[in-house]
Amino acid sequence: MLKHMKRTSLMLDDNLLEEIRALAQQEGRTLKDQIQLILREGIRNMPSAEKKNFKLKLPRTMGKLISEVDISNRDQLFNIFDQKSK
């Protein structure tokens, strides 16, 4: 069964491209196969978002939570956090 593969262009630094070409030649792979292998390994080794701890710091005024914040209003949230960071 043949898979349809999309073509794309990559803008790579000249030095990086030469390193990948040399590695592909050493490993007996095509440049395309070497780039795919590097990308797959990179994706596989990326840290999972679930592993990262995330703590939401809610805006406070005088130690009390601001209860009149519409969390669906992005601009209001940005303004509150910008004021907090000053």
C-alpha positions as CSV (number, residue, x, y, z in Angstrom):
1,M,0.0,0.0,0.0
2,L,1.4,3.3,-1.0
3,K,1.0,6.3,1.2
4,H,0.6,9.8,-0.3
5,M,3.4,12.0,0.9
6,K,3.2,15.7,0.8
7,R,6.2,17.7,-0.5
8,T,7.5,20.6,1.5
9,S,10.4,22.9,1.5
10,L,12.7,23.4,4.5
11,M,14.9,26.4,5.0
12,L,18.1,24.9,6.6
13,D,21.3,26.6,7.5
14,D,24.0,25.6,5.0
15,N,26.2,24.1,7.8
16,L,23.3,22.1,9.2
17,L,22.4,20.7,5.8
18,E,26.0,19.6,5.2
19,E,26.0,17.8,8.6
20,I,22.8,16.0,7.7
21,R,24.2,15.1,4.3
22,A,27.4,13.7,5.8
23,L,25.4,11.7,8.4
24,A,23.1,10.3,5.7
25,Q,26.1,9.2,3.6
26,Q,27.8,7.6,6.7
27,E,24.6,5.8,7.5
28,G,23.8,4.8,3.9
29,R,20.6,6.7,3.8
30,T,19.1,9.2,1.4
31,L,19.0,12.8,2.6
32,K,15.2,12.6,2.7
33,D,15.3,9.5,4.9
34,Q,17.9,11.0,7.2
35,I,15.8,14.2,7.7
36,Q,12.7,12.1,8.4
37,L,14.6,10.0,10.9
38,I,16.0,13.1,12.7
39,L,12.5,14.7,12.8
40,R,10.8,11.5,14.1
41,E,13.5,11.0,16.9
42,G,13.2,14.7,17.8
43,I,9.4,14.5,18.1
44,R,9.6,11.2,20.0
45,N,12.0,12.7,22.5
46,M,10.2,15.9,23.1
47,P,8.9,16.4,26.7
48,S,5.2,15.8,27.0
49,A,3.1,18.8,28.0
50,E,1.5,16.5,30.6
51,K,4.8,16.1,32.4
52,K,5.3,19.9,32.8
53,N,3.8,21.4,36.0
54,F,1.7,24.4,35.4
55,K,0.5,26.7,38.1
56,L,-2.0,29.4,37.3
57,K,-1.4,32.6,39.3
58,L,-4.7,34.3,39.7
59,P,-4.8,38.1,39.9
60,R,-5.2,39.5,43.4
61,T,-5.8,42.9,44.8
62,M,-4.8,43.5,48.4
63,G,-4.5,39.8,48.9
64,K,-8.0,39.0,47.7
65,L,-8.8,37.3,44.4
66,I,-10.3,39.6,41.8
67,S,-13.7,38.0,41.3
68,E,-15.0,40.4,38.6
69,V,-12.7,39.1,35.9
70,D,-14.2,37.7,32.7
71,I,-11.7,35.0,31.9
72,S,-13.0,34.8,28.3
73,N,-11.9,38.4,27.8
74,R,-8.3,38.1,26.7
75,D,-7.6,41.8,26.7
76,Q,-8.9,42.3,30.2
77,L,-6.7,39.4,31.4
78,F,-3.6,40.8,29.7
79,N,-4.3,44.2,31.3
80,I,-4.6,42.7,34.8
81,F,-1.4,40.7,34.4
82,D,0.5,43.6,32.9
83,Q,-0.5,45.8,35.9
84,K,0.6,43.0,38.3
85,S,4.0,42.8,36.7
86,K,4.7,46.5,37.1
